[in-house]
């Protein structure tokens, strides 16, 4: 072999040997958070997810999202929580589908030394580190105040709600009824539950209108029931007579608000709920003290204030 080739081979071997012996410094693995939502469908939950993702990027943590196919599927969500616990995350952010039924699995997470932060809806467990969300009782009161502005101090109203016994629903209903109780001539003539079925909400609304032709107003207690109620009232051309108060701020609701089919909607701050849920989980993982309760605020949106700049940020968080 020629001397030049031998020299090249020796040089290559030397470089290879040096490369193999280089030690890389260990890097800290990202903290892993599980986020278990009531649903991943609908504008509200997409906005919660966006807020969580923004916080995850800011605090450099990894997120995995889980949610049942139906927001009313409590057993399905419990199974997802058990999967999350089994994955051994550093913390879990939970939007519970049931106040009582999710308590056992939250306690199970605590036994595994996994802190749980609840968002949007509470859980009956002392092992929840923090709750972040709207005050649903006050949201119900605000809906009542908006309705009284529209129908006056007397009239007949109906409630199209989500699910009997569901915590957020109960609090909204109590707030609404307590507010309306201040006006003896306002009658709540019917209350129905549409679960997560928009078409059922529409059918129930038609039935209520048939039974009570003097109906003055309807309060729809959830995003899905809001769409069903509005479509039923609009199909009968009753939007001038039957005033509608809804919850949340889907693109459809905002369009119907501009058209005068819906008169007001009570909105939360889903972006902040998702963001603060992850932020609090990170702080809990780092051993910091987190507040037991953080209320993220509510607001009534109508045609007069929907274009205010502050409200536009709440209504359209995806637009920078």
Buried (B, 14 or more C-beta within 10 A) or exposed (E): EEEEEEEEEEEEEEEEEEEEEEEEEEEEEEBBBBBBBBBBBBBBBBBBBBBBBBBBEEBEBEBEBBBBEBBBBBEBBBBBBEEBBEEEBBBBBBBBBBBEBBBEBBBBBBEEEBBBBBBBBBBBBEBBBBBBBBBBBBBBBBBBBBBBBBBEEEBBBBBBBBBEEBBBBBBBBBBBBEBBEEBEEBBBBBBBBBBBBBEBBBBBBBBBBEEBEEBBBBBBBBBBBBBBBBBBBBEEEBBEBBBBBBBBBBEBBBEBBEEEBBBBBBBBBBBBBBBBBBBBBBBBBEEEEBEEEBEBBBBBBBEEEBEEEEBEEBBEBEEE
